Each structure stands twice: as structure tokens, then as C-alpha cells.
Amino acid sequence: MVKVEITRNLFEEIEKRFKRGADKIYNLIYSLKDNPRKGKTLSNVGDILIKEIKYRNFRFYFILDGQKLKFFEAEELTDLLLRFIRMSDKKHQQKTINEIKEVLIKIGLGGFN
């Protein structure tokens, strides 16, 4: 089973920025339950993959266990957690990716609540 989780900070930012259009964002995010391989892989820290999906000029970043994604077929995925943690526009993309890597290296997965 694939579980999609959105951090509280990101949820509030989506609600604030997109207002009525937030439903489209959530549909895009939750579509990963059906296709967890979706999204562009940006980097990895240990076994944790950092990926992004795009919506217009915005990027939504999520992390997941790369080993589970690599070795299982879609119907065999169990307990895979996709945690959406940040968003940025194209202008701040690299800065956001570097911040995510830094948190994963220094604190680990617990740094995103």
C-alpha cells in the first residue's frame, strides 16, 4: 500500500497560495498512490530519494525510500510512504533542493513534520 502524506507546513502554504485551485494540487499529489514512480528524481541522501512533480511554474518535492521503489512492482509495494515536504517556484528550485538535502543529512526524516 502506498501512503501519501503532506506536511502541515506545506498544506498550509498550498491553501494560502492556491486557495480554490488547491484541489487540483491535491489531486496531482494523491495521484501518486496509483503511480508511485511518477515524478522526476532529483537526488538521493542514502536510501532516501528526493523527487519532484510539477504544476504550472511550481515544483512539489517529496521524499521516499528508494530501495522499496526500485525493487518492487507497483502491485507489490507495501508500506511505501511518499512524504510531500516543500514547494518552490522555478526561481528558487535549487535553493529548496539544497535545504531538503541539508535537513536529511543533519536530522534525517524526522526533520520534516
Legacy VTK file of the C-alpha trace (Angstrom):
# vtk DataFile Version 3.0
C-alpha trace
ASCII
DATASET POLYDATA
POINTS 113 float
0.000 0.000 0.000
1.293 3.429 -0.925
0.624 6.184 1.567
0.859 9.847 0.579
1.442 12.361 3.357
1.635 16.149 3.147
3.418 18.021 5.930
1.329 20.570 7.789
3.525 23.477 6.656
3.200 22.523 3.004
-0.568 22.001 3.361
-0.954 25.495 4.820
1.253 27.006 2.101
-0.800 25.328 -0.655
-4.048 26.553 0.902
-2.701 30.089 1.244
-1.209 30.361 -2.240
-3.722 28.470 -4.376
-6.988 28.930 -2.433
-9.670 27.462 -4.763
-7.104 25.789 -7.003
-5.724 23.742 -4.114
-7.956 20.802 -5.056
-6.086 20.406 -8.352
-2.803 20.279 -6.454
-4.109 17.639 -4.046
-5.436 15.538 -6.937
-1.987 15.688 -8.543
-0.265 14.761 -5.296
-2.629 11.898 -4.449
-2.368 10.519 -7.987
0.953 9.067 -6.850
-0.981 6.412 -4.924
-1.753 4.833 -8.294
1.624 5.515 -9.881
4.379 5.951 -7.246
7.117 6.012 -9.893
5.754 9.308 -11.200
7.894 12.417 -10.785
11.441 13.387 -11.587
14.226 12.058 -9.364
16.443 14.937 -8.292
18.858 13.469 -5.796
19.269 10.982 -3.015
20.622 11.005 0.503
21.470 7.447 1.464
18.451 5.334 0.514
16.094 8.316 0.571
15.108 9.687 -2.844
14.170 13.318 -3.386
11.679 13.689 -6.225
9.516 16.437 -7.664
6.284 16.814 -9.546
5.356 19.978 -11.405
2.208 22.046 -11.518
2.481 25.089 -13.759
5.516 27.048 -12.507
5.619 25.299 -9.146
7.504 22.233 -8.009
6.332 19.979 -5.184
9.083 17.963 -3.531
8.619 14.628 -1.857
10.865 12.010 -0.306
10.591 8.242 -0.304
12.500 5.058 0.362
14.360 4.431 -2.890
15.059 0.769 -2.138
11.373 -0.113 -1.935
10.576 1.764 -5.120
13.451 0.164 -7.005
12.832 -3.484 -6.147
9.055 -3.865 -6.116
6.412 -3.769 -8.799
3.511 -1.359 -8.299
1.147 -4.037 -7.012
3.768 -5.350 -4.572
4.519 -2.003 -2.922
3.568 -2.179 0.711
4.045 0.475 3.337
5.684 2.914 0.947
5.404 6.425 2.292
5.605 9.410 -0.020
6.043 12.469 2.141
5.496 15.803 0.443
7.646 18.326 2.241
8.271 21.501 0.256
7.251 23.534 -2.757
9.012 26.221 -4.754
8.792 28.132 -7.944
11.342 27.657 -10.719
13.411 30.591 -9.454
14.061 29.022 -6.030
14.272 25.395 -7.116
17.951 24.707 -6.394
17.876 26.506 -3.056
14.922 24.369 -1.931
16.583 21.126 -3.053
19.748 22.034 -1.132
17.702 22.800 2.002
15.991 19.390 1.775
19.353 17.621 1.431
20.786 19.529 4.388
17.868 18.593 6.651
18.091 14.917 5.613
21.832 14.805 6.264
21.760 16.622 9.614
18.450 15.496 11.135
17.046 12.722 8.958
13.399 12.092 8.102
12.281 13.490 11.461
13.222 16.984 10.298
10.045 17.223 8.221
6.901 17.484 10.281
LINES 1 114
113 0 1 2 3 4 5 6 7 8 9 10 11 12 13 14 15 16 17 18 19 20 21 22 23 24 25 26 27 28 29 30 31 32 33 34 35 36 37 38 39 40 41 42 43 44 45 46 47 48 49 50 51 52 53 54 55 56 57 58 59 60 61 62 63 64 65 66 67 68 69 70 71 72 73 74 75 76 77 78 79 80 81 82 83 84 85 86 87 88 89 90 91 92 93 94 95 96 97 98 99 100 101 102 103 104 105 106 107 108 109 110 111 112
